[in-house]
Amino acid sequence: MIWVEPFQQALKTEYTGRGPVGVMATVSEQSEPAARSVICRRIGQDGRLSFTADLRSEKIDHLRHQPSVEVVFWLSALRRQYRVSGDVRIITGGAAVGEWSALPPDTRRTFFGPPPGEAFSPADLIPDLDLTQPPPTFCVLEMLPDRVELLDLTTTPHTRQVWSRDSDWQPRRINP
Amino acid sequence: MIWVEPFQQALKTEYTGRGPVGVMATVSEQSEPAARSVICRRIGQDGRLSFTADLRSEKIDHLRHQPSVEVVFWLSALRRQYRVSGDVRIITGGAAVGEWSALPPDTRRTFFGPPPGEAFSPADLIPDLDLTQPPPTFCVLEMLPDRVELLDLTTTPHTRQVWSRDSDWQPRRINP
Protein backbone atom coordinates (compact mmCIF):
# COMPACT_ATOMS: atom_id res chain seq x y z
CA MET A 1 0.00 0.00 0.00
CA ILE A 2 1.42 3.24 -1.22
CA TRP A 3 1.14 5.22 2.05
CA VAL A 4 2.76 2.69 4.40
CA GLU A 5 6.44 3.12 3.64
CA PRO A 6 6.49 6.96 3.72
CA PHE A 7 4.43 6.81 6.95
CA GLN A 8 6.90 4.40 8.58
CA GLN A 9 9.80 6.55 7.42
CA ALA A 10 8.22 9.72 8.82
CA LEU A 11 7.63 8.11 12.23
CA LYS A 12 11.20 6.79 12.25
CA THR A 13 12.61 10.23 11.45
CA GLU A 14 10.46 12.01 14.03
CA TYR A 15 10.89 9.46 16.84
CA THR A 16 14.50 8.36 16.53
CA GLY A 17 15.13 5.71 19.18
CA ARG A 18 11.70 6.11 20.81
CA GLY A 19 8.32 4.53 20.17
CA PRO A 20 6.02 6.77 18.10
CA VAL A 21 3.39 8.44 20.31
CA GLY A 22 -0.06 8.94 18.83
CA VAL A 23 -3.39 9.91 20.33
CA MET A 24 -6.14 7.30 20.01
CA ALA A 25 -9.73 8.56 19.91
CA THR A 26 -12.57 6.23 20.85
CA VAL A 27 -16.31 6.64 21.46
CA SER A 28 -17.93 5.68 24.77
CA GLU A 29 -21.19 3.74 25.15
CA GLN A 30 -22.83 7.12 25.83
CA SER A 31 -21.51 8.32 22.46
CA GLU A 32 -19.00 10.67 24.09
CA PRO A 33 -15.50 11.22 22.72
CA ALA A 34 -12.42 10.03 24.59
CA ALA A 35 -8.75 10.18 23.70
CA ARG A 36 -5.38 9.31 25.21
CA SER A 37 -1.76 8.98 24.12
CA VAL A 38 -0.64 5.55 22.97
CA ILE A 39 2.68 4.14 21.83
CA CYS A 40 2.59 2.45 18.45
CA ARG A 41 4.42 -0.84 19.01
CA ARG A 42 4.43 -2.15 15.45
CA ILE A 43 3.46 -1.25 11.88
CA GLY A 44 2.77 -4.20 9.62
CA GLN A 45 3.63 -4.24 5.92
CA ASP A 46 -0.09 -3.82 5.20
CA GLY A 47 -0.16 -0.78 7.50
CA ARG A 48 -1.68 -2.59 10.47
CA LEU A 49 -0.89 -0.69 13.70
CA SER A 50 -0.36 -2.54 17.00
CA PHE A 51 -0.72 -1.11 20.50
CA THR A 52 -0.66 -2.79 23.92
CA ALA A 53 -3.41 -2.31 26.49
CA ASP A 54 -4.94 -3.50 29.74
CA LEU A 55 -8.28 -5.32 29.34
CA ARG A 56 -9.51 -3.49 32.46
CA SER A 57 -8.99 -0.02 30.93
CA GLU A 58 -11.81 2.27 29.84
CA LYS A 59 -10.86 2.17 26.15
CA ILE A 60 -11.56 -1.57 26.02
CA ASP A 61 -15.18 -0.92 27.06
CA HIS A 62 -15.37 1.67 24.30
CA LEU A 63 -13.87 -0.67 21.70
CA ARG A 64 -16.26 -3.50 22.58
CA HIS A 65 -19.10 -1.12 21.86
CA GLN A 66 -17.55 0.76 18.90
CA PRO A 67 -14.42 -0.88 17.39
CA SER A 68 -13.64 2.13 15.20
CA VAL A 69 -10.80 4.45 16.27
CA GLU A 70 -8.83 7.32 14.85
CA VAL A 71 -5.15 7.65 15.79
CA VAL A 72 -3.41 11.00 15.27
CA PHE A 73 0.34 11.41 14.98
CA TRP A 74 1.48 15.02 15.13
CA LEU A 75 5.11 15.06 13.94
CA SER A 76 6.25 18.45 15.23
CA ALA A 77 9.79 18.33 13.85
CA LEU A 78 8.53 17.34 10.37
CA ARG A 79 5.48 19.65 10.66
CA ARG A 80 3.27 16.86 9.36
CA GLN A 81 0.17 15.19 10.77
CA TYR A 82 -1.05 11.68 10.06
CA ARG A 83 -4.61 10.66 10.91
CA VAL A 84 -5.20 6.91 10.63
CA SER A 85 -8.63 5.38 11.18
CA GLY A 86 -10.06 1.89 11.13
CA ASP A 87 -11.42 -0.90 13.29
CA VAL A 88 -9.54 -2.45 16.19
CA ARG A 89 -9.34 -6.13 17.00
CA ILE A 90 -8.58 -7.05 20.64
CA ILE A 91 -6.04 -9.87 20.85
CA THR A 92 -5.58 -11.77 24.12
CA GLY A 93 -3.93 -14.94 25.46
CA GLY A 94 -1.26 -16.79 23.54
CA ALA A 95 -1.64 -14.62 20.44
CA ALA A 96 -0.56 -11.57 22.47
CA VAL A 97 2.61 -13.13 23.90
CA GLY A 98 4.82 -12.09 20.99
CA GLU A 99 4.10 -8.40 21.61
CA TRP A 100 4.59 -8.92 25.35
CA SER A 101 8.07 -10.30 24.81
CA ALA A 102 9.02 -7.19 22.82
CA LEU A 103 8.14 -4.82 25.71
CA PRO A 104 10.85 -3.46 28.01
CA PRO A 105 10.71 -4.95 31.56
CA ASP A 106 9.60 -1.66 33.16
CA THR A 107 6.62 -1.49 30.82
CA ARG A 108 5.71 -5.14 31.49
CA ARG A 109 5.73 -4.38 35.21
CA THR A 110 2.99 -1.72 34.80
CA PHE A 111 0.51 -4.41 33.67
CA PHE A 112 0.58 -6.07 37.10
CA GLY A 113 -0.88 -3.03 38.92
CA PRO A 114 -4.41 -2.52 40.27
CA PRO A 115 -7.31 -1.85 37.81
CA PRO A 116 -6.54 1.30 35.80
CA GLY A 117 -8.94 4.22 36.25
CA GLU A 118 -10.37 2.96 39.57
CA ALA A 119 -9.94 4.80 42.89
CA PHE A 120 -6.28 4.71 43.84
CA SER A 121 -5.02 1.65 45.65
CA PRO A 122 -1.33 1.07 46.27
CA ALA A 123 0.17 -1.58 44.00
CA ASP A 124 0.75 -4.93 45.67
CA LEU A 125 4.38 -5.74 46.09
CA ILE A 126 4.77 -9.02 44.24
CA PRO A 127 8.04 -10.67 45.24
CA ASP A 128 9.92 -12.33 42.39
CA LEU A 129 7.41 -11.09 39.79
CA ASP A 130 7.61 -13.33 36.71
CA LEU A 131 7.83 -10.97 33.77
CA THR A 132 8.24 -13.70 31.15
CA GLN A 133 4.46 -14.28 30.92
CA PRO A 134 1.79 -11.56 30.61
CA PRO A 135 -1.06 -11.35 33.11
CA PRO A 136 -4.46 -12.47 31.70
CA THR A 137 -5.47 -8.79 31.49
CA PHE A 138 -2.78 -7.99 28.90
CA CYS A 139 -3.94 -7.48 25.35
CA VAL A 140 -2.83 -6.21 21.96
CA LEU A 141 -4.97 -3.78 19.95
CA GLU A 142 -4.54 -4.35 16.26
CA MET A 143 -5.94 -1.63 14.03
CA LEU A 144 -6.51 -2.26 10.34
CA PRO A 145 -6.51 1.16 8.65
CA ASP A 146 -9.38 2.06 6.33
CA ARG A 147 -8.39 5.68 5.80
CA VAL A 148 -5.15 7.63 6.13
CA GLU A 149 -4.80 11.38 5.91
CA LEU A 150 -1.60 13.39 5.69
CA LEU A 151 -1.47 17.12 6.39
CA ASP A 152 1.80 18.78 5.42
CA LEU A 153 2.36 22.21 6.96
CA THR A 154 5.74 22.75 5.24
CA THR A 155 4.03 23.97 2.04
CA THR A 156 2.05 27.17 1.38
CA PRO A 157 -0.85 26.58 1.18
CA HIS A 158 -0.74 23.42 3.32
CA THR A 159 -1.07 20.10 1.48
CA ARG A 160 -3.69 17.54 2.53
CA GLN A 161 -3.84 14.08 1.02
CA VAL A 162 -6.12 11.09 1.65
CA TRP A 163 -5.78 7.38 0.94
CA SER A 164 -8.70 5.03 1.61
CA ARG A 165 -9.43 1.35 1.29
CA ASP A 166 -12.68 2.25 -0.52
CA SER A 167 -10.70 4.00 -3.26
CA ASP A 168 -8.21 1.16 -3.54
CA TRP A 169 -5.64 3.38 -1.74
CA GLN A 170 -5.36 5.76 -4.66
CA PRO A 171 -4.20 9.11 -3.26
CA ARG A 172 -6.41 12.14 -3.67
CA ARG A 173 -5.86 15.71 -2.58
CA ILE A 174 -8.40 17.57 -0.52
CA ASN A 175 -8.48 21.19 0.60
CA PRO A 176 -6.47 21.97 3.74
CA MET B 1 -9.81 26.23 40.15
CA ILE B 2 -6.90 24.33 41.58
CA TRP B 3 -5.78 22.61 38.33
CA VAL B 4 -5.69 25.68 36.05
CA GLU B 5 -2.47 27.36 37.10
CA PRO B 6 -0.26 24.22 37.12
CA PHE B 7 -1.79 23.28 33.74
CA GLN B 8 -0.98 26.69 32.24
CA GLN B 9 2.52 26.51 33.68
CA ALA B 10 3.10 23.03 32.25
CA LEU B 11 1.99 24.12 28.75
CA LYS B 12 4.19 27.20 28.98
CA THR B 13 7.22 25.14 29.99
CA GLU B 14 6.65 22.51 27.30
CA TYR B 15 5.80 24.93 24.45
CA THR B 16 8.15 27.87 25.01
CA GLY B 17 7.38 30.48 22.37
CA ARG B 18 4.92 28.26 20.47
CA GLY B 19 1.19 27.64 20.80
CA PRO B 20 0.38 24.45 22.74
CA VAL B 21 -0.68 21.65 20.38
CA GLY B 22 -3.35 19.25 21.58
CA VAL B 23 -5.45 16.62 19.85
CA MET B 24 -9.20 17.25 19.89
CA ALA B 25 -11.45 14.19 19.73
CA THR B 26 -15.03 14.54 18.51
CA VAL B 27 -17.83 12.11 17.61
CA SER B 28 -19.44 12.08 14.17
CA GLU B 29 -23.17 11.86 13.50
CA GLN B 30 -22.58 8.18 12.75
CA SER B 31 -21.09 7.82 16.25
CA GLU B 32 -17.58 7.34 14.87
CA PRO B 33 -14.49 8.81 16.53
CA ALA B 34 -12.47 11.57 14.88
CA ALA B 35 -9.42 13.48 16.07
CA ARG B 36 -7.03 16.13 14.81
CA SER B 37 -4.31 18.42 16.17
CA VAL B 38 -5.40 21.84 17.34
CA ILE B 39 -3.57 24.85 18.72
CA CYS B 40 -4.85 26.12 22.03
CA ARG B 41 -5.13 29.89 21.55
CA ARG B 42 -6.13 30.89 25.07
CA ILE B 43 -6.72 29.49 28.55
CA GLY B 44 -9.13 31.50 30.69
CA GLN B 45 -8.72 31.92 34.44
CA ASP B 46 -11.62 29.49 34.88
CA GLY B 47 -9.81 26.97 32.65
CA ARG B 48 -11.85 27.69 29.51
CA LEU B 49 -9.86 26.65 26.40
CA SER B 50 -10.19 28.55 23.11
CA PHE B 51 -9.41 27.25 19.63
CA THR B 52 -10.02 28.76 16.21
CA ALA B 53 -11.81 26.89 13.42
CA ASP B 54 -13.47 27.10 10.02
CA LEU B 55 -17.28 26.71 10.11
CA ARG B 56 -17.02 24.59 6.95
CA SER B 57 -14.77 21.98 8.59
CA GLU B 58 -15.90 18.48 9.54
CA LYS B 59 -15.47 18.99 13.28
CA ILE B 60 -18.16 21.69 13.25
CA ASP B 61 -20.68 19.14 11.93
CA HIS B 62 -19.60 16.82 14.73
CA LEU B 63 -19.89 19.55 17.39
CA ARG B 64 -23.37 20.57 16.26
CA HIS B 65 -24.44 16.98 16.80
CA GLN B 66 -22.34 16.23 19.92
CA PRO B 67 -20.80 19.31 21.63
CA SER B 68 -18.65 17.20 23.95
CA VAL B 69 -14.93 16.89 23.17
CA GLU B 70 -11.79 15.57 24.80
CA VAL B 71 -8.51 17.40 24.18
CA VAL B 72 -5.24 15.60 24.91
CA PHE B 73 -1.95 17.37 25.52
CA TRP B 74 1.03 15.02 25.54
CA LEU B 75 3.93 16.99 27.02
CA SER B 76 6.87 14.87 25.92
CA ALA B 77 9.62 16.92 27.60
CA LEU B 78 7.75 16.94 30.92
CA ARG B 79 6.56 13.33 30.46
CA ARG B 80 3.06 14.36 31.51
CA GLN B 81 -0.31 14.03 29.79
CA TYR B 82 -3.34 16.23 30.32
CA ARG B 83 -6.78 15.10 29.17
CA VAL B 84 -9.39 17.86 29.30
CA SER B 85 -13.03 17.21 28.44
CA GLY B 86 -16.17 19.30 28.29
CA ASP B 87 -18.69 20.92 25.97
CA VAL B 88 -17.77 23.30 23.18
CA ARG B 89 -19.61 26.49 22.30
CA ILE B 90 -19.21 27.77 18.72
CA ILE B 91 -18.66 31.53 18.64
CA THR B 92 -19.09 33.45 15.37
CA GLY B 93 -19.41 37.01 14.11
CA GLY B 94 -18.40 40.02 16.18
CA ALA B 95 -17.73 37.93 19.30
CA ALA B 96 -14.98 36.06 17.42
CA VAL B 97 -13.13 39.15 16.21
CA GLY B 98 -10.96 39.49 19.32
CA GLU B 99 -9.44 36.04 18.75
CA TRP B 100 -9.02 36.82 15.03
CA SER B 101 -6.97 39.90 15.81
CA ALA B 102 -4.60 37.82 17.95
CA LEU B 103 -3.77 35.44 15.06
CA PRO B 104 -0.60 35.90 13.03
CA PRO B 105 -1.27 37.13 9.44
CA ASP B 106 -0.19 33.82 7.85
CA THR B 107 -2.75 31.95 9.94
CA ARG B 108 -5.48 34.48 9.11
CA ARG B 109 -4.74 33.95 5.43
CA THR B 110 -5.55 30.19 5.66
CA PHE B 111 -9.18 31.00 6.52
CA PHE B 112 -9.78 32.50 3.08
CA GLY B 113 -9.12 29.21 1.24
CA PRO B 114 -11.65 26.86 -0.40
CA PRO B 115 -13.86 24.61 1.83
CA PRO B 116 -11.62 22.38 3.98
CA GLY B 117 -11.94 18.63 3.40
CA GLU B 118 -13.54 18.95 -0.06
CA ALA B 119 -11.89 17.76 -3.27
CA PHE B 120 -8.85 19.90 -3.94
CA SER B 121 -9.36 23.18 -5.71
CA PRO B 122 -6.62 25.76 -6.05
CA ALA B 123 -7.03 28.73 -3.73
CA ASP B 124 -8.29 31.87 -5.43
CA LEU B 125 -5.74 34.59 -5.56
CA ILE B 126 -7.40 37.48 -3.77
CA PRO B 127 -5.55 40.71 -4.55
CA ASP B 128 -5.18 43.05 -1.58
CA LEU B 129 -6.75 40.55 0.82
CA ASP B 130 -8.09 42.44 3.84
CA LEU B 131 -6.82 40.54 6.87
CA THR B 132 -8.23 42.97 9.44
CA GLN B 133 -11.68 41.33 9.36
CA PRO B 134 -12.37 37.56 9.52
CA PRO B 135 -14.40 35.86 6.79
CA PRO B 136 -17.95 34.83 7.89
CA THR B 137 -16.73 31.21 8.10
CA PHE B 138 -14.27 32.00 10.92
CA CYS B 139 -15.24 30.84 14.40
CA VAL B 140 -13.88 30.31 17.88
CA LEU B 141 -14.45 27.06 19.76
CA GLU B 142 -14.70 27.68 23.47
CA MET B 143 -14.54 24.61 25.66
CA LEU B 144 -15.63 24.71 29.26
CA PRO B 145 -13.86 21.84 31.03
CA ASP B 146 -15.90 19.42 33.14
CA ARG B 147 -13.08 16.97 33.81
CA VAL B 148 -9.30 17.19 33.80
CA GLU B 149 -6.93 14.27 34.14
CA LEU B 150 -3.18 14.40 34.67
CA LEU B 151 -0.92 11.41 34.08
CA ASP B 152 2.62 11.84 35.35
CA LEU B 153 5.14 9.37 33.94
CA THR B 154 8.07 10.76 35.93
CA THR B 155 7.09 8.72 39.02
CA THR B 156 7.20 4.94 39.59
CA PRO B 157 4.46 3.80 39.54
CA HIS B 158 2.96 6.52 37.34
CA THR B 159 0.67 9.04 39.07
CA ARG B 160 -2.84 9.71 37.76
CA GLN B 161 -5.03 12.46 39.16
CA VAL B 162 -8.54 13.67 38.29
CA TRP B 163 -10.39 16.91 38.92
CA SER B 164 -14.04 17.23 37.97
CA ARG B 165 -16.74 19.86 38.15
CA ASP B 166 -19.07 17.24 39.72
CA SER B 167 -16.68 16.85 42.63
CA ASP B 168 -16.22 20.59 43.04
CA TRP B 169 -12.72 20.23 41.51
CA GLN B 170 -11.39 18.34 44.51
CA PRO B 171 -8.45 16.26 43.27
CA ARG B 172 -8.59 12.52 43.57
CA ARG B 173 -6.06 9.89 42.64
CA ILE B 174 -6.95 6.98 40.39
CA ASN B 175 -4.89 3.97 39.38
CA PRO B 176 -2.53 4.51 36.43
Interface residues (C-beta under 8 A of the other chain):
Chain A: V21 V23 A25 T26 V27 S31 E32 P33 A34 A35 R36 S37 Q66 S68 V69 E70 V71 V72 W74 S76 Q81 R83 S85 D106 T110 G113 P114 P115 P116 G117 E118 A119 F120 S121 A123 P157 H158 R160 R172 R173 I174 N175 P176
Chain B: V21 V23 A25 T26 V27 S31 E32 P33 A34 A35 R36 S37 Q66 S68 V69 E70 V71 V72 W74 S76 Q81 R83 S85 T110 G113 P114 P115 P116 G117 E118 A119 F120 S121 A123 T156 P157 H158 R160 R172 R173 I174 N175 P176
